Amino acid sequence: MVRDSQAFTVVEVMVAIVILTTGLLALTSAAGWSLRAMETGRRLTRATALAEQELAAFHGRPCGRSDGAGERTHGAYRLEWSVRGPLSRNEHVTVIVTTRHLRKERADTFSVMRPC
């Protein structure tokens, strides 16, 4: 049997298909992971911005008059805040931002010690 050096054998074609398929599956998996990571980053960025807005609202208030807690919603986000103090010349302000993300409820907590 004489083999033509220009043609591919069936085994060579099958190996090439397996290698190509493995690469495409890895690429698809990486794309899915990347999309989830981008969505998580977007959610955390939005939660941080909302918490910063809420914390900034406390800077204009006098110490000792802010004790307590509260809650409000902003679109798909729920913000809960609480103030404790004054504790040794500081108030402890905590903001919890909660939203649903990837079918689970996620809560991010932000807190600051505000000088009195």
JOLIN-V685115 format. One record per pair of residues at least 6 apart in sequence whose C-alpha atoms are under 7 Angstrom apart, sorted by sequence separation. I is the first residue (numbers start at 1). J is the second residue. If there is no record, write none. Layout:
I&J + I&J
This chain:
72&78 + 73&79 + 85&91 + 99&105 + 100&106 + 72&79 + 84&91 + 85&92 + 98&105 + 99&106 + 71&79 + 72&80 + 83&91 + 84&92 + 98&106 + 99&107 + 71&80 + 83&92 + 84&93 + 98&107 + 70&80 + 71&81 + 83&93 + 97&107 + 98&108 + 70&81 + 82&93 + 83&94 + 96&107 + 97&108 + 69&81 + 70&82 + 82&94 + 96&108 + 97&109 + 69&82 + 81&94 + 82&95 + 96&109 + 68&82 + 69&83 + 81&95 + 95&109 + 96&110 + 68&83 + 80&95 + 81&96 + 95&110 + 67&83 + 79&95 + 80&96 + 94&110 + 95&111 + 66&83 + 67&84 + 79&96 + 80&97 + 94&111 + 67&85 + 79&97 + 93&111 + 94&112 + 78&97 + 79&98 + 93&112 + 77&97 + 78&98 + 92&112 + 93&113 + 64&85 + 77&98 + 78&99 + 92&113 + 64&86 + 77&99 + 91&113 + 92&114 + 63&86 + 76&99 + 90&113 + 91&114 + 90&114 + 91&115 + 90&115 + 91&116 + 89&115 + 90&116 + 89&116 + 51&95 + 51&97 + 47&97 + 63&116 + 51&110
